[in-house]
Amino acid sequence: MLLGLMAVTSLGCTTAKLDPASWQDRHIDLVWPQAPAQARVRLLRVINGPEDVVIAEKGRVGKFFDFVLGTSNENPGFFTPHCIAADGNGLIYIADPSLGVVHCYNLASHEVSYIYQAGDRHLSSPVGVALDSDGSIYVTDSQLGAVFKFDNKGAYISELDGKGKFISPAGIALTSTGDKVIADMRANKVFLFGKDDVYKGELPGPDFPGTLSTPTYVAIDSADTIYVTDSLNFTVRVFDSHGKYVRSVGQIGDSPGSFARPKGIAVDSDRNLYVLDAIFGVFQIFDTKGRLLLYVSQEGTLPGELMLPSGIFIDRDDRIYVADTFNHRIQLFQYLKEKVQK
């Protein structure tokens, strides 16, 4: 049974480019803000689980859950989808800490597979996931206090040497040069590892006024600016590419532009910052100066609505992936860039 399961795990983790028309569910027509204002964000589709992706051989999905959960359900949904990474061609990785797996959804090949083991260790609470330029996959496990590396087929490669550093690593993102930026919730630090996976340093530096309190999520923009969700300070900290503290975005509150429970963060191609708020079931969008531009969604269960969302990721084509955690699904949106007049 275990050998068969490992074979299933490696399927679907290579990718062909997805037909552009396949991103959009033609039954959905939701945008923000609503007319007559110019639309800036569009809902593309909702993915509840393997049944929304797999066309054939669904039984292979069921075998995994027979082994782990003792259930014969062939099409289980997500348990607690958390952080997301995607290659922009239809390959999506979703960390699911409650289940102890990373889901691999290939929208182009219509296959679903799983990463659940690093060498001889089973994943316990995978929270963060990120891809490098070669398609290698980095997974943080907050309970094991480890960061694991897998190849682009999901095969285990190595573990980052975080001895004496990692306590509960969570969010992870990569710079343009391949450096890994990893937030550790209990260490109250952000660790930097080079392209070679060797430790380089940490944030914040001596110029930072105060201390981080449960840093959880990380995002990096095209200028290698680093954004960190400073969760229990109810704000997002911004550092430049050299690690110098720049500013904070948002503060505790219940009005637009403030946060009740800030979660995942991401940055689009215009370097606008997106911040999920789990309490309100929205993501807010800020410009490069930290000014609020738009808030999207509301608490609920309908398409486009969110319940205690956790992670958000934006690919190179400005598609927005949101882990709608307590609706047990992910949702895909599109940032609608303003057209440049020629």
N, C-alpha and C positions, 0 to 999 in steps of 0.2 A: 504493500500500500504506500509506504513512504517513498519508494523509488518512483512509482507512478506519479505521486504528488509533486516530486521535484521536477519531473518532466513537464507537468502542467505549469509550474512556476516560471519556466523559461519561455513559455509561449507568449507571443504578442508583444514582446518588448523591443522588437525592431519595427520600423515604421516606413510606410510609403505616404506620400503627400495626399491629404484629404481633399476631395473635390470641394471647391468653395461653397457650392450650393448645399452641401451636406451639413454645414455648420448650423444653418437656420431651420428651425421647426416652423413650417409654413402655417401651422395652426396658432402660432403665437404672434401677437402684434402689440408689444408693450414698449414704450419709450419714456425717458425722463429728460428734461421736464416735459409735460404734456403740451400739446398745441394750445395757443398759437405760438408759444416759445419754440425756439429752435431745439430740436432733439439733440442730446449729447451722449446718451447711453441707451442702447437697445438690448432687450432680452433676446438671446438667440435660442436657447433650449434648456431643458431641465433633464438631468440624468439621475434617475432614482436607483439604478443598480444595473447588473449585467443584462437584464431583460431589455434595456434600452440600447444596448450595444451589440450583444451577441446575436448572430443570425442562425448559426449552425453549431452543433456539438455542445449544446448547453450542459449536457451531463458532466462534462469535464469540470465545469464550475462547481457543480454539486459535490463532486468527490472531495474537493478541498474542505468544504464545510462539513461533510460527513466525518472527516478525520479530526477536525478541530472542535466542532461543536456537537457532534453526535446527532445531527439532524439530516434529513433527506431532502430538505428544501433545495431545489436546483437553482433558484433565482433569488438568493437573499439580497436585500439592499445593504447599504452602508450601515455601520453601527454608529460610530462617531467620527465622520470624516473631518479631518483637521487641516494640516497644511497641504498645499498643492504645488506641483511643478509640471510644466508642459513644454513640449518641443515646438509647438506652433504648427505641426503637421498632423495633429490628431492624436498624439500619444500623451496621455495624462497619467501622472502618478499622484495618488492620494494617500496620505498617511492616516491610519485609523488606529489610534492608541488603544481603544477598548478591545478591539479584536486582535491587536498585536500583529498587524500586517500592513504592507503598502500595496494598495490596489494598483494594477497597471491596466488602464483602459485604452485600447487602441481603436479609435473611431474609424480609421482608414481600413484596417483589416477585419474589423468587427470581432476582435478577440479580447478576452479578459483573462488576466493572469495575476499572480501574487508574488511578492517578496515577503518571506516570513522568517527566514533563517540567515544568520551571519556566521558562516563556518559551523561550529558545533553548538552555537547559541541561538535559541529562538528569540526573535524580537519580543520585547515585553510591552513597551509603551512607545512606539514610534510616533513622534510628534512632527518633526521637520523633515522636509525632503527638498533636494535641489539637484539640478543637472549641470554638468560642465560642458564645455564646447565639444567634447568627444562623445557625449551622451552617457558618460558615467554618472551613477546615481549616488548621492550622499544622503544618508538617513540618520537623524538624531534619535536616540532612544533615551527619554528622560528618566526612566526608571533604572535602566542599566548604567546610566551615566556615561554613555558612549556615542561615538559617531562612526558609522560604518560606510564603507565604499563598495559599490557593486559595479560591474561592467554594464554595457548597454543591453545585455540580454538577461540581466538580473542575477548574474553569478557573483558570489562574494569575492572581493579582492583583498581588503585589508581593513584595519581599524586605525583611526587617527590616534596618535599618542597624546592623550589628554590627561595622563596620570598626574595627579596633584593639581589639576585644573578643573576638569569637568565634574560637576555634581549632578546637575539636572539640565543638560543641553536641550534646547527647544528649537527656535527658529534658526534657519540657515539660509544664506544667500551667497552668490559668487560675484566677484568683481569682473571687470573686463579682462583682467590679467590672470584670472583663475584663482585668486585668493579666496579662501573660505572665511566668511564672517558668521560667527556662531554665538547666539545669545544663550546665556545660562541663567535660568530662573533663580536658582538657589545660591549660586556664586555671586549673583548681582554684578556680573561682568559680561563683556562681549569679547570673545577670543578670536584672534586672527591666525589663520594658517595659510601658508603659501601655496602656490600652484603644485609644488612638490609634496604637499600635505604636512609640511614641517611647521611647527609652531613659530609665529613671528612676533606676537605681542598681544596686547589687550586694550580695550576701551572700558571706561573713559580714561583720558589722560589727566595730568595735573591741572590743566586749564578748566576742567569741568567744575561748575559750581554746585557742589552737593554730591549725592550718591544715587546710583540707579537703584530702583526698588522693583524687583521681579521683572527684569527685561526678558521679553518672551518672543517677540517676532522681529524679523529683520527684512529690509528691502534695500536694494541698491539701484540707483538710476544710471543713465548713460554717461554721466560725468563721474561715476564711481562715488557719488555722495552716498553716505550710509545713513539709513533711517532705522531707529530702534523704538519699539513700543515699550515705554517705561511704565509698565502696567499699573503698579500701585502708586505711582505719582500721576497717573491719569493724563499722560501726555506722550508725544512722540519726540524723541531726541534726534537731532540732525547733526552729523559730523561730516566734514569734508573728506576728500580722498586720502588725506594725510592723517586723518584721525582727530583733527582739531574740531572742538565743539563749535557749532555755528548758531543754533537756535533751538527752541522748542515750538511745537505746533499743538495747540489745543490745551485745555485744562479741564478739571473736574466740573461737571455741570449737566444740566438737562436741556440746554438751549442749543440751537444749531451752532456748530463750530467748537462745541465742548464735548466731553466724553463722560459716560457713566461707567462703561467697561470696555476700554479700547482693546482690540484684538489684532487680527492680521492687518498687514500693510503691504502696499504695492505701489509702483510708479509706472505711469504710461509714457509713451514716446515724447510727449510734451513736458515731461518731468512733473506732471501733476501728481500729488500724493493722495492715495486712497486709504482710508482708515475704516475698518469695520468696528461697529459698536454692538456688542452682543445683547445688551439690555434693550436697545431701541430697535434692533433688527434692521439696521441700515448700514450703508457705507457712505462716508462723506468724502468729498473731493476738494482738495486745497491746491492753490497755485504754488509757484516756486517761492513766494514770499510768505506762505502760510495763511493766505486769505481763503476763506470758504467760497467755493464756486457752486457746489451743488450737493444735495444729499439724495440718495437713491434707495428705494424700497421702503418697506415698513414691516412691522412684526406681523406674521401670519403664516398660513400654510398654502396659499394659492401660488401659482407661478409668478415669479418676481418678488415674492415676499420671503422673509427670512425669520428663522427661529434660532436664537443663540448661535449665530454664525461664528466661525473660528478663523479660517484661513482664506487668503485672497492672493491671487497670482495674475500677472498680466504678461502675455506673450509678445513677441516682436511685432505682431500685427494688431496689437491693442485689443485682443480678446481678453476678457476679464473672467477668471474662474473663481467661484466663491464656494467654500465649504459651508453649506447650509446645515449645520451640525445636527440640530435637534429636529429638523425635518428629514434627517437621514438621507441626504441627497447632495448633489452639487448642481450649481446653476452657472450657465455661461452667458455673459453679456458682451457687448461690443461698445468700445469707446468710439464715438463718431467725431473724428477730427474735423475741424473747420477747414473747408476747402480754400486754398490760396487762389486768389484772383490773378489771372495772367493778363 
